[in-house]
Amino acid sequence: MPDETKTYERTEDGITTRVTAQEALAEGRAAMTDRVTDRAHVRTISRDSGRYDITYTDGRHVVLAPADEDQHSRPSGFRIGFDGDAHGYDSVTLSDGTEELAVWTQQEWIEDPDIVFAILNAATLGFTRGPDAVRARLPR
């Protein structure tokens, strides 16, 4: 349960408001699980030490950060991207800043639906333990 006295700054397209930790974490969790739905609304999301950076498919950009944190001092960290235009088709990309860690294409998960579990596990690992934990488990 989040600390009810802690607040977050929610910045959407440059406009910042204060929200409770409960509201911020609920939005962050909803964004992380959104992509498993048929009507996904999240293009990319990164999470690092309680800070979420979310880009929605409609173009909105939301940053949720603890109120006492300087948002500009945070590193890029672990990111998950969807619908990678660089690959020319639907894909899921895990990255650390600008370094691409893994990519799965829609064709792969259509041919082998069990890959979806690997994608979810890798994303969960990256969000909970960081990009180095994902990197350590990738085939060499």
MARPAPA-812328 format. One record per residue: residue in one letter; x, z, y of N, C-alpha, C in turn. Coordinates in pm, whole numbers, plus 50000, padded with zeros to 5 digits. Layout:
N
AXZYXZYXZY...
This chain:
140
M500855000049882500005000050000500895000050124P500674990850216501504990250336501295002450425D502335005650502502275016550599501255012850706E500205020850720499115017450813499505019050959T500625025650987501065027151126501965015551169K502485007951073503374996951104502574984851151T503104977951250502444965951299503354953951280Y502744942551278503454929851269503114921551391E504044912751426503754902751527503394890051453R502234884651485501774872151424501864861451532T502784852051511502984841351608502474828351548E501454822751612500904809951568501054799951680D501874789851653502114779251751502504784851888G503384795151888503904800652012503104811952073I501934815052020501104825852074501224837951981T501684849252037501944861151957500874871751979T500404877351868499474888651872499974899251774R499534911551794499874922451702498764923751598V499174925351472498224927551363498744939251279T497864944951199498294955851111499144950150998A499924958750937500724954750822499824949550711Q498694955950692497754951850589497264937450613E496924934250737496464920650769497584910450750A498784913750795499914904550785500274901950639L500354912450560500734910850420499644903650341A498394905850377497294898750311497394883750340E497684879950465497824865850498499034859750426G500124867150420501324862350351501084860250202R500434869950138500134868549995499174856949970A498174855550055497214844550039497914831050053A498854830050146499594817550164500464814450043M501084824849984501944822649868501144817649747T499914822149732499124818149616498244806049644D498184801749768497294790649806497574777849729R498824774749705499184761749648498684759849505V498354770549436497854769049299496394765049297T495774763749413494374759449420494304744349433D493144738649408492954724249421493004719749566R492684728649657492634725049799493674732949878A494914731049845495994738549908496054735750058H496334746150134496424745150279497824748350331V498734752050242500084756050282501074745150245R501834740350344502864730250317504174737050278T504634746950357505854754350324505644768950356I506364777350283506344791750311507694797450271S508194806550354509394814150317509104828850344R509724837150265509554851650280510914857950268D511244866750361512524873550359512354887250423S512544897750347512484911550396511214914550474G510074910450420508804913450484508384903750594R509174893750620508884883650723508434870850654Y507324865350698506794852950643506884841950747D507244829950704507264818150789506424807650715I505244804450769504264796150699503944783750782T503984772250718503524759850782502344754750700Y501214753250766499994748650700499914733550704T499134727750611499014713250604498334707350727D497584715550802496944710450924497884711051045G499154714751022500154714751128500404728151194R499544738151167499774751351227501054757551171H501764764951255502974772151214502774786851247V502864795451147502634809751164503874817451117V504324826951201505394836051163504824850151168L504964857551059504554871551053505804879851037A506094888451134507324896151131507044910451174P507724920251110507574934051157507824934551307A507024942351378507054942451525508414946251582D509194953751507510484958151560511614948451525E511294936951471512304927251429512464916151532D513704912251558513974900651643513854888151557Q512804880251576512524868651492513634858351495H514384857451604515404847051616516704850951549S516824863351500518064867551436518024866051285R516914861651228516764860551084517384847551031P518034848250914518544835950853517394827850793S517664815550758516624806850701516064812750572G516934816550478516494822750354515774813250260F515144819150160514444811750055513204804950111R513014792350073511844784750117511264777149999I509964775050005509304766249909508534755849989G508734743349954508074732450024507224724349929F506144718749981505224710849900505094696849959D504724687349874504484673549917505704667649986G506854669249924508104664649985508124649750012D508024645850137508044631750175509354625050136A510424632750129511714627050093511674621049952H510794625949867510714621049730509624610449714G508814608449817507834598049815506574600949735Y506414613049685505234616949609505114631949611D504034637349557503844651849557504974658549480S505494669049538506574676449474506594690749524V507294699149451507564712949492509074714249501T509554718849615510994720149638511314734549671L512284740449600512794753749632514134751749700S514334758849812515594757249884516044770349946D517324770549980517944781650051518454775750182G517694777750289518034771350415517914756350397T519024749250413518994734650397519444730250258E519894739650174520354736250039519184735649941E518994724149881517934722249783518374728649651L517554737949599517874744649473517244737649354A515974733749365515254727449255514084719449310V513744708649239512604700249276511834696849148W510524698149157509654693649048508684683649109T508434672849038507524662649087506174663849017Q505164658249081503824658549023503824651648887Q504574641048873504644633948744505144643348634E506114652148667506644661548568505574671348521W504814677048616503824686948572502574680548512I502354667648538501264660648469501664658248323E502924653948301503404651548166503564664248085D503954675148151504154687948082503604699348170P502324702748153501704713048237502384726748229D503144729348122503844742248112504894743948222I505304732848283506284733548392505744741748509V504424741948525503814749648634504224764248625F504324769648504504744783548487506194785448531A507054775848502508444776548546508534776348698I507714767848760507694766948907507264780248967L506164785748914505664798648966506684809748945N507324810048829508334820348803509514818948897A509984806748919511114804649009510754808449153A509544804949196509104808449332508994823549347T508404830149249508284844749254509654851249257L510564846549174511924851749172512604849949308G512454838249368513054835749498512494844649607F511174846749606510554855049709510834869849689T511024874249565511224888449542512694892449536R513564883449486514974886949470515934878049548G515384867649609516224859149694516734846749624P517294837549703517744824649649518884825849550D519744835949563520844837349468520354840049327A519224847149314518664849849182518144836949119V517574828049199517114815049148518334806749108R519304806349196520524798349173521214802749043A521244815849016521904821148897521214816848767R519944813448775519194809848655519024794848635L519574786948727519484772448714520544767448614P520204757048538521204751348447522354745548529R523514746748475524704741948547525034727848508
